């Protein structure tokens, strides 16, 4: 008869199981201790009773993640138990479930009541995130749970058909950036969104982003007023399409061609003498000699109004004020030839070219930026200069600290502080040199910037914003105090139930994220936006992937929805050609509760792609399973 005595191996296994059980019970005790400390500290700031349990769960998650659990995870997975890799939404319940299972494996009698409570906690907590997302963003579409947010261009204030198309295609939240346009524009955009919602029957919330402190470069000095006419040609140089311009006889200055926020081309305008303009007709030929001494001609294609005509040019040309235009009427018009000088042309800001080693003076004064002055020996005698739109930055800067410009495309270091501001030395730029323009972002990753997140402009704008917005986007929020300022301002405007989305875009905001969440979600419908552009520049691109995961984990533990933002399907939005990397990025974004698309000429196509992509991905994944090394909140 075989012996029932345990083998040495089974004794060893039992000792390992008991040790694992004891270790996890110790982790639970320490997790519970941290949870209680956090709950006590946070209690005065939680005014929504339905957030109390979520706050406690986040406190438990912070306590749990102060341990390196990877060794435990390997052992638990080998036993066929939960590896704790999906514990965010229900921390103590997950720990208890594993502890109950280990107890059963070591011979501890099962406690049905405790197991039942654990199962109920799993069920209750799993619904919290869905409920909070619904409170903030409204009901989801039938075929996907992830919402799609779209930044509205300025043209959304005048183009209702475009706004309606956004809603019809699948926009669940319209973002209005209050750093641009006017309060009247925001009101009209909001009205169009509400109208589209009423006509389509779809849900679409309105988010209005506060501008926040403008950490951007200032204006550039104007260069010469020059218009470049450039027809489209194929690779062999054959003409595909002439360049079209507007001849303007209204007396206004001419301007170069441009594109609006929807990607529509706006032709260049040539200001001409009103009397001369009245003589031209369809089919007339207008000849000129451009700045290079090259002959060219415009053919009048259509008279648009009493002061405007559309003309086409088959050749490249550079035009400036004073160039003579010779009018040759079509034979059937029977007019003599008339000449007139091209009118004034609005000057174009002159970009500053920068290379590694160049000096750049960042100025306190809001004077227009200019390139360096170069002597005859090609030496810089006066460095280039450009203003910082928020001069209080200079009170925080120190020599040796980094300054990153234009999403990090240009890098510099503070070489000296002076009366004018800060002298920077360029450390990296594109090989062929980088163009520095106006309104480019400035990041100071080594500098502790004590700037008010809520500016006077923001306080003024809030009075208008709360009349139209469902959600307020809080730019540059970095601390619990910043959140308190916004809460007080919203209360002062009678908006105690307006949703809030905190944009996490600095290292300090990341460090203070638990307190930011408590203040926001403790009082209002609340979400967090991972502002990946500025955040990547602040913390380094190599850390962005892990950091965005950590943000999503912490927010899930508090049952707070996350917005995945910045450059999602950017090539598709801007050029209608998505990259493989962007499609993969968008697929991974499905783990967030909302994905934001920027404005661009092909944003409607991007909504279609994103809608299809996330709907398919949600059948493959929900959130994630992670290795749980130590975190530092």
C-alpha positions in Angstrom: 0.0 0.0 0.0 1.5 3.4 -1.0 2.5 5.7 1.8 0.4 8.9 2.4 3.3 10.6 4.0 4.3 13.9 2.1 7.4 13.7 0.0 10.3 16.2 0.7 9.3 18.0 -2.5 5.7 18.5 -1.4 6.9 19.7 2.0 9.0 22.2 0.2 6.1 23.3 -2.0 3.9 23.7 1.1 6.5 25.8 2.9 6.8 28.0 -0.3 3.0 28.4 -0.5 2.8 29.4 3.2 5.7 31.9 2.8 4.0 33.4 -0.3 0.7 33.6 1.6 2.5 35.3 4.6 4.3 37.7 2.3 1.1 38.7 0.5 -0.8 39.1 3.9 2.1 41.5 4.9 1.7 43.4 1.7 -2.0 43.7 2.3 -1.5 45.0 5.8 0.9 47.7 4.6 -1.4 48.5 1.7 -4.3 48.9 4.1 -2.2 51.2 6.3 -1.3 53.5 3.3 -4.9 53.5 2.3 -6.0 54.7 5.7 -3.4 57.4 5.8 -4.4 58.6 2.3 -8.1 58.5 3.2 -7.5 60.6 6.3 -5.5 63.2 4.4 -7.9 63.4 1.4 -11.2 63.3 3.3 -11.6 67.1 3.7 -11.3 67.5 -0.1 -13.9 64.9 -1.2 -17.3 66.5 -1.5 -18.9 63.8 -3.7 -20.0 60.8 -1.7 -19.9 58.5 -4.7 -16.2 59.2 -5.1 -15.2 58.1 -1.5 -14.8 54.4 -2.4 -12.8 55.3 -5.5 -10.5 57.5 -3.5 -10.0 54.7 -1.0 -9.1 52.3 -3.8 -6.6 54.8 -5.3 -5.0 55.0 -1.8 -4.8 51.2 -1.7 -3.3 51.2 -5.2 -0.6 53.7 -4.1 0.2 51.5 -1.1 0.4 48.4 -3.2 2.6 49.9 -5.9 5.2 51.0 -3.2 6.2 47.3 -3.4 8.0 45.5 -6.2 5.5 42.7 -6.9 7.2 41.1 -9.9 8.5 38.1 -7.9 5.1 37.5 -6.5 3.5 37.8 -9.9 5.7 35.0 -11.3 4.8 32.6 -8.5 1.1 33.4 -8.6 1.0 32.9 -12.4 2.8 29.5 -12.0 0.0 28.4 -9.6 -2.7 29.5 -12.1 -3.8 32.3 -9.8 -4.3 36.0 -10.5 -1.0 37.7 -11.0 -2.4 41.0 -9.7 -1.6 42.6 -13.1 -5.2 43.8 -13.4 -5.7 44.9 -9.9 -6.1 48.7 -10.5 -9.9 49.0 -10.2 -10.3 46.7 -7.2 -7.1 46.5 -5.2 -8.1 45.0 -1.9 -10.6 42.7 -3.5 -8.0 41.3 -5.8 -5.5 40.8 -3.0 -8.2 39.1 -0.9 -9.1 36.8 -3.7 -5.5 35.7 -4.1 -5.1 35.3 -0.4 -8.3 33.2 -0.1 -7.0 30.9 -3.0 -3.6 30.5 -1.4 -5.3 29.8 2.0 -7.2 27.0 0.3 -4.0 25.6 -1.2 -2.4 25.5 2.2 -5.3 23.9 3.9 -7.1 26.9 5.5 -10.9 26.3 5.6 -12.8 28.4 3.0 -14.9 31.3 4.3 -17.9 31.6 1.9 -19.0 34.9 3.3 -15.6 36.5 2.7 -15.4 35.0 -0.8 -18.8 36.4 -1.6 -17.8 39.9 -0.4 -14.8 39.8 -2.6 -16.8 38.8 -5.6 -19.3 41.6 -4.9 -16.4 44.1 -4.6 -15.1 43.1 -8.0 -18.5 43.6 -9.6 -19.2 47.0 -7.9 -15.8 48.4 -8.7 -15.8 47.3 -12.3 -18.8 49.5 -12.9 -17.4 52.6 -11.3 -15.1 53.6 -14.2 -17.9 53.2 -16.7 -20.3 55.3 -14.6 -17.7 58.1 -14.1 -16.9 58.1 -17.9 -20.6 58.3 -18.6 -21.0 61.3 -16.2 -18.2 63.1 -18.0 -18.7 62.2 -21.6 -22.3 61.1 -21.9 -23.5 57.7 -23.2 -21.2 55.8 -25.6 -22.1 54.8 -29.1 -23.7 51.4 -29.5 -20.7 49.8 -31.2 -17.8 51.1 -29.1 -17.1 52.2 -25.5 -14.2 54.6 -26.3 -15.2 58.1 -27.1 -13.7 60.2 -29.9 -12.8 63.9 -29.2 -12.0 66.3 -32.1 -10.4 69.7 -31.9 -12.5 72.2 -33.8 -10.8 74.6 -36.3 -11.7 78.3 -36.5 -13.8 77.5 -39.5 -16.2 75.5 -37.3 -17.7 78.9 -36.2 -18.9 79.6 -39.8 -19.4 76.1 -41.4 -22.3 74.3 -39.9 -22.2 71.5 -42.5 -18.7 70.6 -41.4 -19.6 70.5 -37.7 -22.6 68.3 -38.5 -20.4 65.9 -40.5 -18.1 65.6 -37.5 -21.0 64.6 -35.3 -22.4 62.2 -37.9 -19.1 60.5 -38.4 -18.7 59.8 -34.7 -17.4 62.8 -32.8 -18.4 62.2 -29.1 -16.8 65.4 -27.7 -16.0 68.6 -29.5 -12.9 70.4 -28.2 -12.7 74.2 -28.4 -9.3 75.7 -27.7 -9.8 79.0 -26.0 -6.3 80.1 -26.7 -7.6 80.9 -30.2 -10.6 82.8 -31.7 -13.0 84.8 -29.7 -15.9 84.3 -27.2 -18.3 84.9 -30.0 -16.6 82.2 -32.1 -16.8 79.7 -29.2 -20.5 80.5 -28.7 -21.2 79.9 -32.4 -19.2 76.6 -32.5 -21.1 75.4 -29.4 -24.4 76.4 -31.0 -23.6 74.4 -34.1 -22.6 71.3 -32.1 -25.9 71.5 -30.1 -27.8 71.9 -33.4 -26.0 68.9 -34.9 -26.8 66.8 -31.8 -30.5 67.7 -32.0 -30.6 66.9 -35.8 -28.6 63.6 -35.7 -29.8 62.2 -32.3 -26.2 61.5 -31.3 -24.6 62.5 -28.0 -21.7 65.0 -28.2 -20.3 66.9 -25.3 -18.4 70.2 -25.6 -15.0 70.7 -24.0 -13.6 74.2 -23.8 -9.8 74.3 -23.0 -8.6 77.2 -21.0 -5.6 78.9 -22.6 -3.4 78.8 -19.5 0.0 80.6 -19.3 1.4 80.9 -22.8 4.8 79.3 -22.7 5.5 80.2 -26.4 7.7 82.3 -28.5 6.6 85.8 -29.3 6.0 87.5 -32.7 8.5 87.8 -35.5 9.6 90.9 -37.2 8.0 91.2 -40.7 10.2 90.6 -43.7 9.5 91.9 -47.2 6.1 91.6 -48.8 6.7 89.0 -51.5 4.2 86.7 -53.2 5.5 83.5 -54.8 3.3 82.1 -57.6 4.0 78.4 -57.9 2.0 76.3 -60.4 1.9 72.5 -59.9 4.1 70.4 -62.2 4.8 66.7 -62.6 8.2 65.0 -62.2 9.1 65.9 -65.8 8.2 69.6 -65.3 5.0 69.4 -67.3 2.2 71.7 -66.1 -0.5 70.0 -64.1 -2.3 73.0 -62.7 -1.7 76.8 -63.0 -1.3 78.9 -59.9 -4.5 80.9 -59.3 -4.6 84.4 -57.7 -7.2 87.0 -56.9 -6.9 90.4 -58.5 -8.2 92.7 -55.8 -9.4 96.2 -56.8 -10.8 97.1 -53.4 -7.8 99.1 -52.3 -6.7 96.5 -49.7 -3.1 95.2 -49.5 -2.3 91.9 -51.2 -1.2 88.8 -49.4 0.3 85.4 -50.0 -1.6 82.1 -50.5 -2.6 80.2 -47.3 -4.7 77.3 -46.1 -7.6 77.5 -43.7 -8.2 75.1 -40.8 -10.1 72.7 -43.0 -7.1 72.4 -45.4 -8.8 74.5 -48.1 -6.4 76.6 -50.2 -6.9 80.4 -50.1 -5.4 81.9 -53.2 -2.9 84.8 -53.0 -4.4 88.3 -53.5 -2.8 91.0 -55.7 -3.9 94.5 -54.8 -4.3 96.6 -57.9 -5.6 100.1 -58.7 -9.4 100.2 -58.6 -9.6 102.3 -61.9 -7.3 99.9 -63.6 -9.2 96.9 -62.3 -12.5 98.1 -63.8 -11.1 97.8 -67.3 -10.2 94.1 -67.2 -12.4 91.3 -68.4 -12.5 87.6 -68.9 -9.8 86.3 -71.2 -7.5 89.4 -70.8 -3.8 88.9 -70.5 -1.7 90.7 -67.9 2.0 90.7 -68.4 4.8 91.5 -65.9 8.5 91.0 -65.2 9.2 89.5 -61.8 11.9 90.1 -59.2 14.3 87.8 -61.1 13.8 89.6 -64.4 11.7 86.7 -65.6 8.7 87.5 -67.9 5.3 86.1 -66.8 1.6 86.5 -67.5 -1.8 86.2 -65.8 -4.9 85.2 -67.7 -8.1 86.5 -66.3 -10.4 83.4 -65.9 -13.4 84.9 -64.2 -14.8 88.2 -62.8 -15.9 87.3 -59.3 -17.3 90.7 -58.2 -17.0 94.4 -58.8 -13.6 94.3 -57.0 -12.4 90.7 -57.5 -11.2 88.6 -60.5 -9.7 85.2 -60.6 -6.6 84.8 -62.8 -4.2 82.0 -63.6 -0.4 81.9 -64.0 1.4 79.1 -65.8 4.9 80.0 -64.6 6.7 80.4 -61.3 7.1 84.1 -60.3 8.1 86.3 -57.4 6.2 89.6 -57.1 6.5 92.6 -54.8 5.0 96.0 -54.5 5.7 98.3 -57.5 6.1 95.7 -60.2 4.3 96.9 -63.4 1.3 95.0 -64.7 0.6 95.5 -68.4 -3.0 94.9 -69.3 -3.5 93.4 -72.8 -7.3 93.1 -73.4 -8.8 90.2 -75.2 -9.3 91.2 -78.9 -13.1 91.3 -78.5 -12.8 93.9 -75.7 -11.0 96.4 -78.0 -9.3 98.4 -75.3 -5.8 99.8 -75.4 -3.0 98.5 -73.3 -2.9 99.9 -69.7 -0.1 99.6 -67.2 -0.4 99.9 -63.4 1.9 99.2 -60.5 1.2 96.2 -58.1 -0.1 97.5 -54.8 1.2 97.0 -51.3 1.7 93.4 -50.1 1.3 92.4 -46.5 4.8 91.5 -45.2 5.4 87.9 -44.1 7.1 87.2 -40.7 10.8 86.4 -41.3 11.7 83.0 -39.6 15.0 82.7 -37.7 17.4 80.0 -38.9 19.2 78.2 -36.1 22.1 75.7 -36.1 23.9 74.0 -33.3 26.3 76.5 -31.6 24.2 79.5 -32.5 23.2 82.0 -29.8 19.6 83.0 -29.2 18.5 85.8 -26.9 15.2 85.0 -25.2 13.8 88.4 -24.3 11.5 89.6 -21.5 10.2 92.5 -23.7 7.7 91.6 -26.3 9.7 93.0 -29.2 9.4 91.2 -32.5 12.0 88.5 -33.1 14.8 88.9 -35.6 17.6 86.8 -37.1 21.2 87.4 -36.1 23.1 90.4 -37.6 26.0 89.1 -39.6 29.2 91.1 -40.6 31.1 90.9 -43.9 33.2 88.1 -42.6 30.0 86.0 -42.0 30.4 86.4 -38.2 27.4 87.0 -36.0 27.8 90.3 -34.3 24.3 90.5 -32.7 22.6 87.2 -31.9 19.1 86.4 -33.0 16.4 87.3 -30.5 12.8 86.3 -29.8 10.4 87.1 -27.0 9.0 84.7 -24.4 5.3 85.3 -24.1 5.4 84.8 -20.4 8.2 86.9 -18.9 7.8 85.6 -15.4 9.7 82.5 -16.6 12.9 84.4 -16.3 12.5 84.7 -12.5 12.7 80.9 -12.3 15.5 80.2 -14.8 19.1 79.3 -13.9 22.2 78.9 -16.0 22.9 75.4 -17.3 19.2 74.6 -17.5 17.7 73.2 -20.8 15.2 75.0 -22.9 13.3 73.0 -25.6 11.6 74.8 -28.4 8.9 73.7 -30.9 8.1 70.3 -29.4 11.8 69.7 -28.8 12.8 70.1 -32.4 15.3 72.8 -31.2 17.3 72.3 -28.0 19.2 74.9 -26.1 20.8 75.6 -22.8 20.8 78.8 -20.7 24.3 80.2 -21.1 23.7 83.4 -19.2 21.0 85.5 -17.6 21.0 89.2 -18.4 18.9 92.3 -18.3 17.1 91.4 -21.5 16.3 87.9 -20.4 18.3 84.8 -21.1 21.1 84.1 -23.6 20.6 80.6 -25.0 23.1 78.4 -26.8 21.6 76.1 -29.4 22.6 72.4 -28.7 20.6 70.6 -31.3 18.6 71.4 -34.5 18.0 69.8 -37.9 21.2 69.1 -39.9 20.2 71.7 -42.5 19.2 74.2 -39.8 15.9 74.7 -38.0 13.4 77.5 -38.7 12.1 79.2 -35.5 8.7 80.7 -35.9 6.3 82.7 -33.8 3.9 80.9 -31.3 6.2 77.9 -30.9 6.1 76.0 -27.6 8.7 76.6 -25.0 9.5 73.8 -22.5 11.8 74.2 -19.4 12.2 70.6 -18.2 14.9 71.4 -15.6 13.1 74.5 -14.2 10.5 74.5 -11.4 8.1 77.1 -12.9 6.0 78.6 -10.2 3.4 80.1 -12.6 -0.3 80.4 -12.0 -2.2 77.8 -14.0 -5.3 80.0 -14.0 -4.4 83.3 -15.7 -6.5 86.5 -15.7 -7.5 85.7 -19.2 -8.8 82.3 -18.1 -10.8 83.9 -15.2 -12.4 86.3 -17.7 -13.1 83.5 -20.2 -14.7 81.3 -17.7 -17.8 83.5 -17.5 -18.4 82.8 -21.2 -17.2 79.2 -21.1 -19.5 77.9 -18.4 -22.5 79.1 -20.4 -21.7 76.8 -23.3 -19.3 74.0 -22.1 -20.1 70.7 -20.6 -16.4 70.3 -19.6 -13.6 72.7 -18.9 -10.0 71.7 -19.9 -7.4 72.9 -17.4 -4.1 73.6 -19.1 -0.8 73.6 -17.2 -2.3 72.4 -13.9 0.5 71.2 -11.7 -0.7 71.0 -8.1 -3.6 70.6 -5.7 -3.5 74.4 -5.2 -4.0 74.9 -8.9 -7.1 72.7 -8.8 -8.4 74.6 -5.8 -8.2 77.8 -7.8 -10.2 76.4 -10.7 -12.8 74.9 -8.3 -13.2 78.3 -6.6 -13.5 80.1 -10.0 -16.1 77.6 -11.2 -18.1 78.0 -8.0 -17.9 81.8 -8.4 -19.5 81.3 -11.9 -22.2 79.0 -10.6 -20.7 76.0 -12.4 -20.4 73.5 -9.5 -21.4 70.5 -11.7 -19.4 71.3 -14.9 -16.9 68.6 -15.8 -13.2 69.1 -15.6 -10.3 67.5 -17.5 -6.9 68.1 -16.1 -4.2 68.2 -18.7 -1.0 66.5 -17.5 1.8 68.1 -19.4 4.7 68.7 -16.9 6.8 66.6 -14.6 5.5 68.5 -11.5 1.9 67.6 -12.6 2.9 64.0 -12.9 4.4 64.0 -9.4 1.2 65.6 -8.0 -1.3 63.5 -9.9 -3.0 61.8 -6.9 -3.7 65.2 -5.3 -4.9 66.7 -8.6 -7.3 63.7 -9.0 -8.6 64.0 -5.4 -9.4 67.7 -5.7 -11.0 67.3 -9.2 -12.9 64.1 -8.9 -13.8 64.9 -5.3 -16.0 67.8 -6.5 -16.9 67.5 -10.2 -17.2 65.0 -13.0 -13.6 64.6 -13.8 -11.0 63.2 -16.2 -7.3 63.4 -17.0 -5.8 64.2 -20.4 -2.3 62.7 -21.2 -1.0 65.7 -23.1 1.7 63.6 -24.7 3.3 66.4 -26.8 4.4 68.7 -23.9 4.8 65.7 -21.5 7.2 63.9 -23.8 9.4 67.1 -24.1 9.3 67.6 -20.4 10.2 64.0 -19.3 12.0 62.8 -22.4 10.6 60.8 -25.3 12.2 57.6 -24.1 10.1 57.7 -20.9 6.8 58.6 -22.4 5.6 55.1 -23.1 6.0 53.9 -19.5 4.7 57.2 -18.1 1.5 57.2 -20.0 0.9 53.6 -18.8 1.5 54.7 -15.2 -1.0 57.6 -15.6 -3.6 55.2 -16.9 -3.1 52.8 -14.1 -3.4 55.4 -11.4 -6.5 56.9 -13.0 -8.1 53.5 -13.3 -7.5 52.9 -9.6 -9.5 56.1 -9.0 -12.1 55.1 -11.6 -11.2 58.3 -13.5 -11.5 58.4 -17.3 -8.4 59.2 -19.4 -8.1 61.1 -22.7 -5.2 59.9 -24.9 -4.1 63.0 -26.8 -1.6 64.5 -29.2 -0.7 63.5 -32.7 -3.1 60.5 -32.9 -3.3 59.5 -36.6 -1.5 62.8 -37.3 -0.3 61.9 -40.8 -3.9 60.8 -41.8 -5.4 64.0 -40.3 -2.9 66.3 -42.1 -2.0 64.4 -45.3 -4.6 61.6 -45.6 -1.7 59.0 -45.4 -1.6 57.1 -42.1 1.7 55.5 -41.0 1.9 52.0 -39.5 3.3 53.4 -36.3 0.4 55.8 -35.9 -2.2 53.0 -36.5 -0.5 50.9 -33.8 -0.5 53.9 -31.5 -4.2 54.5 -32.1 -4.9 50.8 -31.5 -3.1 51.0 -28.1 -5.1 54.1 -27.3 -8.2 52.0 -27.1 -7.3 51.3 -23.5 -8.1 54.9 -22.6 -11.7 56.1 -22.3 -11.4 58.8 -24.9 -9.0 59.5 -27.8 -8.4 63.0 -29.2 -7.9 63.9 -32.8 -6.4 67.2 -33.8 -7.8 69.5 -36.5 -6.7 69.0 -40.1 -8.1 68.8 -43.6 -8.7 65.0 -43.4 -10.1 64.8 -39.9 -13.4 63.3 -41.2 -11.5 60.4 -42.7 -9.5 60.0 -39.5 -12.7 59.7 -37.5 -13.9 56.9 -39.8 -10.6 55.0 -39.4 -10.4 55.5 -35.6 -14.1 54.6 -35.1 -13.5 51.3 -37.0 -10.2 50.6 -35.3 -11.2 51.0 -31.7 -14.5 49.1 -32.3 -12.4 46.1 -33.5 -9.7 46.4 -30.8 -12.2 46.4 -27.9 -13.1 42.8 -28.8 -9.4 41.9 -28.4 -8.4 43.8 -25.2 -9.7 45.7 -22.2 -7.1 47.8 -20.4 -3.9 45.6 -19.8 -1.9 43.2 -17.7 1.3 44.7 -16.3 4.5 43.9 -14.4 4.2 45.7 -11.1 7.5 47.2 -10.2 7.7 49.9 -7.6 6.1 53.3 -8.4 6.7 56.5 -6.5 3.4 58.2 -5.7 
